[in-house]
Each structure stands twice: as structure tokens, then as C-alpha cells.
Amino acid sequence: MKRFLLFFISIQLIAFSSNAQITKDPLDGREPVNTITTSVPFLMITPDSRAGAMGEVGAATSPDANSMHWNAAKYSFTDSDFGLAISYTPWLRALIGDINLSYLAGFVKLDRRQTIGYSMRYFSLGSIAFIDVSGSFLTDFTPNEFALDGSYSLKLSPDLSAGVTIRYLRSNLTNGAYVGGTESHPGSSVAGDLSFYYQKDITMAQKKAQMAYGLNISNIGQKISYTDESTADFLPTNLRIGASLTSHFDEFNSLSVALDINKLLVPTPPIYDGAGTDADNIIEGKDPNVSVPVGIIQSFSDAPGGSSEEFRELYYSLGLEYWYDKRFAIRGGYFHEHETKGNRKFFTLGIGLQLNVFGLDFAYLMPINQHNPLENTLRFTLSFDFANMSTATINE
């Protein structure tokens, strides 16, 4: 029953309720909570251990096989001709033990300027027992969601590249069950990303260094609906802007620091007068029932609380990465989201081991607040560099 209730609540929040309301007067002197909700939030879960250990930064970090999620334009600056990574994340272990995210990503360099990338993301919500209103068992089902990605990146100059990504996603949460007397069906959509990446070698304190900047607008696509009668919900269209600085102290030691700033390009729920959730009942804010292009533009100026609430909708990631001899890495980071917009605040730690052929990465998440659903989140990544495999074979 507990499992069913959790699943039912998640469906209501994710699939069928895009018109959340907030109170105009905050309680206990606090600012009103007005969280932006979207469909298929699994697209925003960090899939790989390296970024997961660095506070979930990735727009401007050095390229790797998992760059698809963060900034596909980075693929053009990879040193290898092709690579592959497999990641696994047990998710929300504090609530249910069998929810998990699996991720496969890789790239192939066509020439010195062009690179194609690919990825597959599979999110399983575990086994769910469906029951009717009288408590009678109906069936068992494992709700799942997946996304298939393909990208193309092009180096526009020695320091600048651009990337485009096409994504197909499918979300099957109910297996066709009737919800509130209405037959449900899987939701599907096609989305795209547009990304840019710039890196420049510099000298800092007479040491070699590198500065990088990245921008990625992800999940631009049609809305998703799970029934023929429900209002379609926005995808988690997101703007990510990042910068990084890497300093090479000597041939063995290097340190990188990276910062990402994110904003969901989705309408903010307005304040209604209590008589309904139609546009005529809006007291503050703007009507969220708009098209995707209008919603993206509107998202910069539609918060009921004005500019102060718009700034609260930004969330930040800060990460550090130390490498010794390009073999062993220690990582750490911090993720910050405002209390009224989700309240995700946590520190991250991780390590990495890079051998000639493969690499192992591990990440651990530590929420600031106790009894947080995200506590004890672990991530594991196994990566392969097939170009180095050929080199290693020759050397042997």
C-alpha cells in the first residue's frame, strides 16, 4: 500500500498536475513555496559519477564519454577517437530500494572537426502493485522511462565548437491503467538540445592552464500527456551555463574548478484567486497554458513574486577535481537550490581511477538536511577508451 501511494502521488505531481497553487501570504514568515513541476523529470537526474561527484557540474568541464547529458559540443575537443561509458545509480534509496537509473553513452570522432555521440537512459521505478479503490489487487507492473539520444558536434574554430542533439523519450507509468475513470497511456515526445563550448589555453602564475565556457539548452520539445483528456505537461527544458578553470601545477598534478548556473525554461505556476485555475482567475503571474516557444520566453518574467522570485529559480553547482598523473582523481562539490524551488542542497564526494583501457568512477551524495530522500545516493561509472586499448596492445 505504501508503495502504491508513493507511486500514485508521483503520478499526480508529475503527470496530471501542472497547475500547482501557492499561498500569497507565507506561513511562519517564510517565503511561499512555488516549485516548478514538469513531466519526465528523470531527464534531469545526473547520470554519471564524475559530474555527480563534482556537485553536478558539466557544462564546461573537460570532455568525456558522458558529455551528451551536459554539453554535446564538448565531444569535438576529445583527445580520443572513440569512447564509451556505462553508469548505474540506485535512486531514492531512502524511500524504495529498487528504483534505479542506467546510462550508456559514447562518441565516435569522424575527423578532427566532427564528432557524433550517442546515449541511452533507462529509469526503472521498481515493481508496483496496482490496487483498486477497494484495496483489491489488480496487477504488478514495473513503471519505466527511457530516452535515446544522438548528437553531432562541429569544431567551428580551434577554440569553439557547437553541438545539436536529437532525443526520443517514452514514459510508461501506468501500463494503460484507468486513473480517475480515464484510460491512461504511455507518454512520448521528441526533443532537442543546442550547445556551445569554448576552451582556451592560458598561462597563470607561469603555469599552464585552461579556461573553458559552456552553454546548453536541453530538452526543447513537445509536451507530454498521459491521458487523452489531461492537459499536456512541459518537458524539463533547461538552460545551463558554465565555466571552468584548470591549472597544471606540473606534469603530475592538476586542479580544476567549475561552476554551473541552471534555470528551467518552463512557466512558473501563478497565484489563483481560489475560484478556479483558469486564466481569468490569476491574481499574480502569467497563464502557464501556453505553447513551448512562448513558455520558454515567458519563463524569464512570469514568476508571481517578480524579479526576486526569478532569481530564486536559478540553481547552482560548484565542483573541484584533482588529478595525479592523469591516473587518480579526487572530486568534491556542492549543489544549491532555493528553499521555495525544491530545496535540494547537498555536498558530493568521489574518486576516479584511469588506466590505459578503462576507468572507474564513484560518487556519493550527502544532503544538508537529515532524512532527505536523496541521502546515501551512490553512482558508479565504468568507462572505456578504445583508442588507448589499441595503443596498449601495440606497446605490449
TORKOL-4160 file (C-alpha; in steps of 0.2 Angstrom, whole numbers, padded with zeros to 4 digits, m for minus):
396
<pt num="1" X="0000" Y="0000" Z="0000"/>
<pt num="2" X="0014" Y="0012" Z="0004"/>
<pt num="3" X="0022" Y="0009" Z="m0012"/>
<pt num="4" X="0006" Y="0011" Z="m0022"/>
<pt num="5" X="0003" Y="0028" Z="m0013"/>
<pt num="6" X="0020" Y="0034" Z="m0016"/>
<pt num="7" X="0018" Y="0030" Z="m0035"/>
<pt num="8" X="0001" Y="0037" Z="m0036"/>
<pt num="9" X="0007" Y="0053" Z="m0028"/>
<pt num="10" X="0021" Y="0054" Z="m0040"/>
<pt num="11" X="0009" Y="0052" Z="m0055"/>
<pt num="12" X="m0002" Y="0066" Z="m0049"/>
<pt num="13" X="0013" Y="0078" Z="m0047"/>
<pt num="14" X="0022" Y="0073" Z="m0062"/>
<pt num="15" X="0009" Y="0068" Z="m0075"/>
<pt num="16" X="m0008" Y="0076" Z="m0071"/>
<pt num="17" X="m0005" Y="0092" Z="m0061"/>
<pt num="18" X="0003" Y="0107" Z="m0070"/>
<pt num="19" X="m0007" Y="0120" Z="m0061"/>
<pt num="20" X="0000" Y="0120" Z="m0043"/>
<pt num="21" X="m0006" Y="0134" Z="m0032"/>
<pt num="22" X="0004" Y="0144" Z="m0019"/>
<pt num="23" X="m0002" Y="0154" Z="m0005"/>
<pt num="24" X="0000" Y="0173" Z="m0006"/>
<pt num="25" X="0004" Y="0175" Z="0012"/>
<pt num="26" X="0019" Y="0164" Z="0018"/>
<pt num="27" X="0017" Y="0154" Z="0034"/>
<pt num="28" X="0028" Y="0157" Z="0049"/>
<pt num="29" X="0036" Y="0172" Z="0040"/>
<pt num="30" X="0044" Y="0161" Z="0026"/>
<pt num="31" X="0043" Y="0164" Z="0008"/>
<pt num="32" X="0029" Y="0155" Z="m0001"/>
<pt num="33" X="0034" Y="0138" Z="m0009"/>
<pt num="34" X="0031" Y="0138" Z="m0028"/>
<pt num="35" X="0040" Y="0124" Z="m0036"/>
<pt num="36" X="0040" Y="0122" Z="m0055"/>
<pt num="37" X="0035" Y="0104" Z="m0060"/>
<pt num="38" X="0037" Y="0096" Z="m0077"/>
<pt num="39" X="0034" Y="0079" Z="m0085"/>
<pt num="40" X="0048" Y="0066" Z="m0086"/>
<pt num="41" X="0060" Y="0073" Z="m0073"/>
<pt num="42" X="0071" Y="0058" Z="m0075"/>
<pt num="43" X="0079" Y="0068" Z="m0089"/>
<pt num="44" X="0087" Y="0080" Z="m0076"/>
<pt num="45" X="0095" Y="0066" Z="m0065"/>
<pt num="46" X="0114" Y="0067" Z="m0066"/>
<pt num="47" X="0118" Y="0050" Z="m0074"/>
<pt num="48" X="0137" Y="0049" Z="m0072"/>
<pt num="49" X="0149" Y="0048" Z="m0057"/>
<pt num="50" X="0161" Y="0061" Z="m0062"/>
<pt num="51" X="0149" Y="0075" Z="m0063"/>
<pt num="52" X="0139" Y="0068" Z="m0048"/>
<pt num="53" X="0155" Y="0069" Z="m0038"/>
<pt num="54" X="0158" Y="0087" Z="m0043"/>
<pt num="55" X="0141" Y="0095" Z="m0037"/>
<pt num="56" X="0133" Y="0090" Z="m0053"/>
<pt num="57" X="0143" Y="0102" Z="m0064"/>
<pt num="58" X="0146" Y="0098" Z="m0083"/>
<pt num="59" X="0143" Y="0112" Z="m0095"/>
<pt num="60" X="0162" Y="0117" Z="m0096"/>
<pt num="61" X="0171" Y="0103" Z="m0088"/>
<pt num="62" X="0184" Y="0094" Z="m0099"/>
<pt num="63" X="0175" Y="0082" Z="m0112"/>
<pt num="64" X="0172" Y="0064" Z="m0108"/>
<pt num="65" X="0161" Y="0050" Z="m0114"/>
<pt num="66" X="0146" Y="0057" Z="m0104"/>
<pt num="67" X="0147" Y="0074" Z="m0111"/>
<pt num="68" X="0130" Y="0070" Z="m0120"/>
<pt num="69" X="0120" Y="0075" Z="m0104"/>
<pt num="70" X="0129" Y="0091" Z="m0100"/>
<pt num="71" X="0135" Y="0098" Z="m0117"/>
<pt num="72" X="0137" Y="0088" Z="m0133"/>
<pt num="73" X="0148" Y="0102" Z="m0141"/>
<pt num="74" X="0162" Y="0096" Z="m0129"/>
<pt num="75" X="0164" Y="0080" Z="m0139"/>
<pt num="76" X="0173" Y="0090" Z="m0153"/>
<pt num="77" X="0188" Y="0093" Z="m0141"/>
<pt num="78" X="0190" Y="0075" Z="m0135"/>
<pt num="79" X="0208" Y="0068" Z="m0137"/>
<pt num="80" X="0202" Y="0050" Z="m0141"/>
<pt num="81" X="0194" Y="0044" Z="m0157"/>
<pt num="82" X="0180" Y="0035" Z="m0148"/>
<pt num="83" X="0175" Y="0030" Z="m0131"/>
<pt num="84" X="0161" Y="0023" Z="m0121"/>
<pt num="85" X="0154" Y="0024" Z="m0103"/>
<pt num="86" X="0141" Y="0014" Z="m0093"/>
<pt num="87" X="0134" Y="0021" Z="m0077"/>
<pt num="88" X="0122" Y="0015" Z="m0064"/>
<pt num="89" X="0113" Y="0025" Z="m0050"/>
<pt num="90" X="0102" Y="0017" Z="m0037"/>
<pt num="91" X="0089" Y="0031" Z="m0034"/>
<pt num="92" X="0079" Y="0037" Z="m0019"/>
<pt num="93" X="0086" Y="0023" Z="m0009"/>
<pt num="94" X="0079" Y="0031" Z="0007"/>
<pt num="95" X="0061" Y="0028" Z="0000"/>
<pt num="96" X="0061" Y="0012" Z="m0011"/>
<pt num="97" X="0075" Y="0000" Z="m0014"/>
<pt num="98" X="0073" Y="m0004" Z="m0032"/>
<pt num="99" X="0072" Y="0012" Z="m0041"/>
<pt num="100" X="0087" Y="0015" Z="m0052"/>
<pt num="101" X="0094" Y="0024" Z="m0067"/>
<pt num="102" X="0105" Y="0016" Z="m0080"/>
<pt num="103" X="0115" Y="0026" Z="m0093"/>
<pt num="104" X="0125" Y="0021" Z="m0108"/>
<pt num="105" X="0135" Y="0035" Z="m0118"/>
<pt num="106" X="0149" Y="0036" Z="m0130"/>
<pt num="107" X="0156" Y="0045" Z="m0145"/>
<pt num="108" X="0165" Y="0042" Z="m0162"/>
<pt num="109" X="0176" Y="0055" Z="m0170"/>
<pt num="110" X="0173" Y="0057" Z="m0188"/>
<pt num="111" X="0188" Y="0068" Z="m0191"/>
<pt num="112" X="0197" Y="0082" Z="m0182"/>
<pt num="113" X="0182" Y="0094" Z="m0183"/>
<pt num="114" X="0167" Y="0082" Z="m0182"/>
<pt num="115" X="0161" Y="0070" Z="m0169"/>
<pt num="116" X="0145" Y="0060" Z="m0166"/>
<pt num="117" X="0138" Y="0055" Z="m0149"/>
<pt num="118" X="0125" Y="0043" Z="m0143"/>
<pt num="119" X="0117" Y="0038" Z="m0127"/>
<pt num="120" X="0103" Y="0028" Z="m0119"/>
<pt num="121" X="0095" Y="0032" Z="m0102"/>
<pt num="122" X="0083" Y="0019" Z="m0094"/>
<pt num="123" X="0074" Y="0024" Z="m0077"/>
<pt num="124" X="0065" Y="0010" Z="m0068"/>
<pt num="125" X="0053" Y="0014" Z="m0054"/>
<pt num="126" X="0053" Y="m0004" Z="m0047"/>
<pt num="127" X="0039" Y="m0016" Z="m0045"/>
<pt num="128" X="0022" Y="m0008" Z="m0041"/>
<pt num="129" X="0007" Y="m0017" Z="m0035"/>
<pt num="130" X="m0009" Y="m0009" Z="m0043"/>
<pt num="131" X="m0025" Y="m0010" Z="m0032"/>
<pt num="132" X="m0042" Y="m0003" Z="m0035"/>
<pt num="133" X="m0051" Y="0009" Z="m0023"/>
<pt num="134" X="m0057" Y="m0006" Z="m0013"/>
<pt num="135" X="m0040" Y="m0012" Z="m0010"/>
<pt num="136" X="m0041" Y="m0027" Z="m0021"/>
<pt num="137" X="m0025" Y="m0032" Z="m0031"/>
<pt num="138" X="m0026" Y="m0029" Z="m0049"/>
<pt num="139" X="m0009" Y="m0032" Z="m0056"/>
<pt num="140" X="0010" Y="m0030" Z="m0054"/>
<pt num="141" X="0019" Y="m0018" Z="m0066"/>
<pt num="142" X="0037" Y="m0010" Z="m0067"/>
<pt num="143" X="0034" Y="0008" Z="m0072"/>
<pt num="144" X="0049" Y="0014" Z="m0083"/>
<pt num="145" X="0055" Y="0028" Z="m0094"/>
<pt num="146" X="0069" Y="0029" Z="m0107"/>
<pt num="147" X="0077" Y="0041" Z="m0119"/>
<pt num="148" X="0088" Y="0038" Z="m0134"/>
<pt num="149" X="0100" Y="0052" Z="m0140"/>
<pt num="150" X="0110" Y="0056" Z="m0155"/>
<pt num="151" X="0121" Y="0071" Z="m0157"/>
<pt num="152" X="0133" Y="0080" Z="m0169"/>
<pt num="153" X="0146" Y="0092" Z="m0164"/>
<pt num="154" X="0157" Y="0103" Z="m0175"/>
<pt num="155" X="0173" Y="0112" Z="m0171"/>
<pt num="156" X="0169" Y="0130" Z="m0178"/>
<pt num="157" X="0187" Y="0136" Z="m0174"/>
<pt num="158" X="0202" Y="0130" Z="m0164"/>
<pt num="159" X="0194" Y="0136" Z="m0148"/>
<pt num="160" X="0175" Y="0135" Z="m0151"/>
<pt num="161" X="0163" Y="0121" Z="m0155"/>
<pt num="162" X="0144" Y="0119" Z="m0157"/>
<pt num="163" X="0133" Y="0104" Z="m0155"/>
<pt num="164" X="0115" Y="0098" Z="m0158"/>
<pt num="165" X="0106" Y="0083" Z="m0150"/>
<pt num="166" X="0090" Y="0074" Z="m0155"/>
<pt num="167" X="0081" Y="0064" Z="m0142"/>
<pt num="168" X="0067" Y="0052" Z="m0142"/>
<pt num="169" X="0059" Y="0048" Z="m0125"/>
<pt num="170" X="0045" Y="0037" Z="m0119"/>
<pt num="171" X="0037" Y="0037" Z="m0101"/>
<pt num="172" X="0026" Y="0022" Z="m0096"/>
<pt num="173" X="0020" Y="0025" Z="m0079"/>
<pt num="174" X="0003" Y="0016" Z="m0078"/>
<pt num="175" X="0003" Y="0002" Z="m0091"/>
<pt num="176" X="m0014" Y="0008" Z="m0098"/>
<pt num="177" X="m0022" Y="0008" Z="m0081"/>
<pt num="178" X="m0038" Y="0019" Z="m0078"/>
<pt num="179" X="m0034" Y="0034" Z="m0067"/>
<pt num="180" X="m0050" Y="0043" Z="m0061"/>
<pt num="181" X="m0061" Y="0034" Z="m0073"/>
<pt num="182" X="m0050" Y="0039" Z="m0088"/>
<pt num="183" X="m0039" Y="0027" Z="m0098"/>
<pt num="184" X="m0020" Y="0031" Z="m0097"/>
<pt num="185" X="m0007" Y="0028" Z="m0110"/>
<pt num="186" X="0012" Y="0030" Z="m0111"/>
<pt num="187" X="0018" Y="0047" Z="m0115"/>
<pt num="188" X="0031" Y="0050" Z="m0128"/>
<pt num="189" X="0040" Y="0065" Z="m0136"/>
<pt num="190" X="0054" Y="0071" Z="m0147"/>
<pt num="191" X="0066" Y="0084" Z="m0140"/>
<pt num="192" X="0082" Y="0093" Z="m0145"/>
<pt num="193" X="0097" Y="0101" Z="m0137"/>
<pt num="194" X="0108" Y="0116" Z="m0143"/>
<pt num="195" X="0125" Y="0118" Z="m0136"/>
<pt num="196" X="0141" Y="0128" Z="m0137"/>
<pt num="197" X="0159" Y="0125" Z="m0129"/>
<pt num="198" X="0174" Y="0136" Z="m0129"/>
<pt num="199" X="0191" Y="0132" Z="m0122"/>
<pt num="200" X="0207" Y="0142" Z="m0122"/>
<pt num="201" X="0225" Y="0138" Z="m0116"/>
<pt num="202" X="0232" Y="0151" Z="m0105"/>
<pt num="203" X="0247" Y="0154" Z="m0093"/>
<pt num="204" X="0243" Y="0158" Z="m0075"/>
<pt num="205" X="0257" Y="0161" Z="m0062"/>
<pt num="206" X="0269" Y="0154" Z="m0075"/>
<pt num="207" X="0260" Y="0138" Z="m0076"/>
<pt num="208" X="0250" Y="0130" Z="m0090"/>
<pt num="209" X="0231" Y="0132" Z="m0088"/>
<pt num="210" X="0215" Y="0131" Z="m0097"/>
<pt num="211" X="0199" Y="0141" Z="m0097"/>
<pt num="212" X="0183" Y="0134" Z="m0103"/>
<pt num="213" X="0165" Y="0140" Z="m0105"/>
<pt num="214" X="0149" Y="0131" Z="m0110"/>
<pt num="215" X="0131" Y="0133" Z="m0114"/>
<pt num="216" X="0117" Y="0120" Z="m0116"/>
<pt num="217" X="0099" Y="0122" Z="m0119"/>
<pt num="218" X="0092" Y="0105" Z="m0117"/>
<pt num="219" X="0075" Y="0096" Z="m0119"/>
<pt num="220" X="0067" Y="0108" Z="m0131"/>
<pt num="221" X="0052" Y="0098" Z="m0137"/>
<pt num="222" X="0033" Y="0094" Z="m0137"/>
<pt num="223" X="0023" Y="0092" Z="m0121"/>
<pt num="224" X="0018" Y="0075" Z="m0114"/>
<pt num="225" X="0001" Y="0069" Z="m0109"/>
<pt num="226" X="m0003" Y="0053" Z="m0101"/>
<pt num="227" X="m0022" Y="0053" Z="m0105"/>
<pt num="228" X="m0032" Y="0060" Z="m0119"/>
<pt num="229" X="m0042" Y="0071" Z="m0108"/>
<pt num="230" X="m0027" Y="0078" Z="m0097"/>
<pt num="231" X="m0018" Y="0094" Z="m0100"/>
<pt num="232" X="m0001" Y="0091" Z="m0108"/>
<pt num="233" X="0014" Y="0095" Z="m0097"/>
<pt num="234" X="0031" Y="0103" Z="m0102"/>
<pt num="235" X="0047" Y="0094" Z="m0104"/>
<pt num="236" X="0061" Y="0100" Z="m0092"/>
<pt num="237" X="0068" Y="0112" Z="m0104"/>
<pt num="238" X="0084" Y="0119" Z="m0096"/>
<pt num="239" X="0097" Y="0132" Z="m0098"/>
<pt num="240" X="0114" Y="0128" Z="m0092"/>
<pt num="241" X="0128" Y="0140" Z="m0092"/>
<pt num="242" X="0145" Y="0135" Z="m0085"/>
<pt num="243" X="0164" Y="0140" Z="m0083"/>
<pt num="244" X="0179" Y="0130" Z="m0078"/>
<pt num="245" X="0197" Y="0134" Z="m0074"/>
<pt num="246" X="0211" Y="0120" Z="m0075"/>
<pt num="247" X="0228" Y="0123" Z="m0068"/>
<pt num="248" X="0243" Y="0111" Z="m0072"/>
<pt num="249" X="0255" Y="0113" Z="m0057"/>
<pt num="250" X="0267" Y="0101" Z="m0065"/>
<pt num="251" X="0267" Y="0086" Z="m0076"/>
<pt num="252" X="0259" Y="0075" Z="m0062"/>
<pt num="253" X="0247" Y="0087" Z="m0053"/>
<pt num="254" X="0232" Y="0097" Z="m0060"/>
<pt num="255" X="0217" Y="0105" Z="m0051"/>
<pt num="256" X="0200" Y="0110" Z="m0059"/>
<pt num="257" X="0186" Y="0121" Z="m0053"/>
<pt num="258" X="0170" Y="0123" Z="m0062"/>
<pt num="259" X="0153" Y="0132" Z="m0059"/>
<pt num="260" X="0136" Y="0129" Z="m0067"/>
<pt num="261" X="0121" Y="0140" Z="m0066"/>
<pt num="262" X="0104" Y="0132" Z="m0072"/>
<pt num="263" X="0087" Y="0138" Z="m0075"/>
<pt num="264" X="0071" Y="0129" Z="m0080"/>
<pt num="265" X="0064" Y="0137" Z="m0096"/>
<pt num="266" X="0046" Y="0132" Z="m0090"/>
<pt num="267" X="0032" Y="0143" Z="m0085"/>
<pt num="268" X="0031" Y="0147" Z="m0066"/>
<pt num="269" X="0014" Y="0142" Z="m0058"/>
<pt num="270" X="0004" Y="0158" Z="m0055"/>
<pt num="271" X="m0007" Y="0163" Z="m0040"/>
<pt num="272" X="m0025" Y="0160" Z="m0042"/>
<pt num="273" X="m0040" Y="0168" Z="m0033"/>
<pt num="274" X="m0046" Y="0151" Z="m0027"/>
<pt num="275" X="m0061" Y="0151" Z="m0038"/>
<pt num="276" X="m0053" Y="0141" Z="m0051"/>
<pt num="277" X="m0037" Y="0138" Z="m0061"/>
<pt num="278" X="m0042" Y="0147" Z="m0077"/>
<pt num="279" X="m0033" Y="0162" Z="m0084"/>
<pt num="280" X="m0046" Y="0173" Z="m0078"/>
<pt num="281" X="m0043" Y="0168" Z="m0060"/>
<pt num="282" X="m0025" Y="0173" Z="m0060"/>
<pt num="283" X="m0020" Y="0186" Z="m0047"/>
<pt num="284" X="m0001" Y="0186" Z="m0050"/>
<pt num="285" X="0010" Y="0179" Z="m0063"/>
<pt num="286" X="0005" Y="0173" Z="m0080"/>
<pt num="287" X="m0005" Y="0159" Z="m0088"/>
<pt num="288" X="0005" Y="0143" Z="m0089"/>
<pt num="289" X="m0005" Y="0135" Z="m0103"/>
<pt num="290" X="0005" Y="0142" Z="m0117"/>
<pt num="291" X="0015" Y="0134" Z="m0131"/>
<pt num="292" X="0033" Y="0128" Z="m0129"/>
<pt num="293" X="0041" Y="0143" Z="m0138"/>
<pt num="294" X="0030" Y="0155" Z="m0128"/>
<pt num="295" X="0034" Y="0146" Z="m0112"/>
<pt num="296" X="0052" Y="0147" Z="m0114"/>
<pt num="297" X="0052" Y="0166" Z="m0117"/>
<pt num="298" X="0039" Y="0168" Z="m0103"/>
<pt num="299" X="0049" Y="0159" Z="m0090"/>
<pt num="300" X="0061" Y="0173" Z="m0088"/>
<pt num="301" X="0047" Y="0185" Z="m0082"/>
<pt num="302" X="0032" Y="0176" Z="m0076"/>
<pt num="303" X="0036" Y="0172" Z="m0058"/>
<pt num="304" X="0022" Y="0179" Z="m0046"/>
<pt num="305" X="0035" Y="0186" Z="m0035"/>
<pt num="306" X="0043" Y="0197" Z="m0048"/>
<pt num="307" X="0062" Y="0198" Z="m0051"/>
<pt num="308" X="0066" Y="0192" Z="m0034"/>
<pt num="309" X="0057" Y="0175" Z="m0037"/>
<pt num="310" X="0065" Y="0174" Z="m0054"/>
<pt num="311" X="0082" Y="0174" Z="m0046"/>
<pt num="312" X="0077" Y="0161" Z="m0034"/>
<pt num="313" X="0073" Y="0150" Z="m0048"/>
<pt num="314" X="0092" Y="0148" Z="m0053"/>
<pt num="315" X="0101" Y="0134" Z="m0045"/>
<pt num="316" X="0120" Y="0132" Z="m0044"/>
<pt num="317" X="0133" Y="0118" Z="m0045"/>
<pt num="318" X="0151" Y="0120" Z="m0039"/>
<pt num="319" X="0164" Y="0107" Z="m0041"/>
<pt num="320" X="0183" Y="0103" Z="m0039"/>
<pt num="321" X="0193" Y="0089" Z="m0047"/>
<pt num="322" X="0211" Y="0085" Z="m0043"/>
<pt num="323" X="0221" Y="0073" Z="m0054"/>
<pt num="324" X="0238" Y="0065" Z="m0050"/>
<pt num="325" X="0247" Y="0059" Z="m0065"/>
<pt num="326" X="0231" Y="0058" Z="m0075"/>
<pt num="327" X="0228" Y="0041" Z="m0066"/>
<pt num="328" X="0219" Y="0045" Z="m0050"/>
<pt num="329" X="0206" Y="0059" Z="m0046"/>
<pt num="330" X="0198" Y="0066" Z="m0030"/>
<pt num="331" X="0182" Y="0076" Z="m0033"/>
<pt num="332" X="0171" Y="0086" Z="m0022"/>
<pt num="333" X="0156" Y="0098" Z="m0025"/>
<pt num="334" X="0141" Y="0107" Z="m0019"/>
<pt num="335" X="0123" Y="0109" Z="m0026"/>
<pt num="336" X="0112" Y="0123" Z="m0021"/>
<pt num="337" X="0093" Y="0126" Z="m0024"/>
<pt num="338" X="0082" Y="0139" Z="m0016"/>
<pt num="339" X="0070" Y="0133" Z="m0002"/>
<pt num="340" X="0055" Y="0138" Z="m0011"/>
<pt num="341" X="0060" Y="0130" Z="m0028"/>
<pt num="342" X="0064" Y="0112" Z="m0022"/>
<pt num="343" X="0077" Y="0114" Z="m0008"/>
<pt num="344" X="0090" Y="0102" Z="m0015"/>
<pt num="345" X="0106" Y="0106" Z="m0005"/>
<pt num="346" X="0119" Y="0094" Z="m0004"/>
<pt num="347" X="0138" Y="0090" Z="m0004"/>
<pt num="348" X="0146" Y="0077" Z="m0015"/>
<pt num="349" X="0162" Y="0067" Z="m0015"/>
<pt num="350" X="0170" Y="0055" Z="m0027"/>
<pt num="351" X="0186" Y="0047" Z="m0033"/>
<pt num="352" X="0191" Y="0041" Z="m0051"/>
<pt num="353" X="0204" Y="0028" Z="m0057"/>
<pt num="354" X="0210" Y="0029" Z="m0075"/>
<pt num="355" X="0220" Y="0015" Z="m0083"/>
<pt num="356" X="0226" Y="0013" Z="m0101"/>
<pt num="357" X="0210" Y="0004" Z="m0106"/>
<pt num="358" X="0196" Y="0008" Z="m0094"/>
<pt num="359" X="0192" Y="0020" Z="m0080"/>
<pt num="360" X="0182" Y="0018" Z="m0064"/>
<pt num="361" X="0172" Y="0032" Z="m0055"/>
<pt num="362" X="0162" Y="0033" Z="m0039"/>
<pt num="363" X="0152" Y="0047" Z="m0032"/>
<pt num="364" X="0142" Y="0049" Z="m0015"/>
<pt num="365" X="0129" Y="0062" Z="m0011"/>
<pt num="366" X="0127" Y="0070" Z="0006"/>
<pt num="367" X="0111" Y="0081" Z="0009"/>
<pt num="368" X="0112" Y="0095" Z="0021"/>
<pt num="369" X="0096" Y="0091" Z="0029"/>
<pt num="370" X="0093" Y="0074" Z="0038"/>
<pt num="371" X="0081" Y="0061" Z="0032"/>
<pt num="372" X="0082" Y="0068" Z="0014"/>
<pt num="373" X="0076" Y="0056" Z="0001"/>
<pt num="374" X="0092" Y="0059" Z="m0008"/>
<pt num="375" X="0103" Y="0053" Z="0006"/>
<pt num="376" X="0116" Y="0039" Z="0003"/>
<pt num="377" X="0114" Y="0041" Z="m0016"/>
<pt num="378" X="0128" Y="0032" Z="m0025"/>
<pt num="379" X="0134" Y="0032" Z="m0043"/>
<pt num="380" X="0145" Y="0020" Z="m0052"/>
<pt num="381" X="0153" Y="0023" Z="m0069"/>
<pt num="382" X="0164" Y="0011" Z="m0080"/>
<pt num="383" X="0172" Y="0020" Z="m0095"/>
<pt num="384" X="0182" Y="0013" Z="m0109"/>
<pt num="385" X="0194" Y="0021" Z="m0121"/>
<pt num="386" X="0196" Y="0010" Z="m0136"/>
<pt num="387" X="0209" Y="0021" Z="m0144"/>
<pt num="388" X="0221" Y="0018" Z="m0129"/>
<pt num="389" X="0216" Y="0000" Z="m0130"/>
<pt num="390" X="0225" Y="m0001" Z="m0147"/>
<pt num="391" X="0240" Y="0008" Z="m0140"/>
<pt num="392" X="0241" Y="m0003" Z="m0125"/>
<pt num="393" X="0241" Y="m0018" Z="m0137"/>
<pt num="394" X="0255" Y="m0011" Z="m0148"/>
<pt num="395" X="0266" Y="m0007" Z="m0133"/>
<pt num="396" X="0264" Y="m0025" Z="m0126"/>
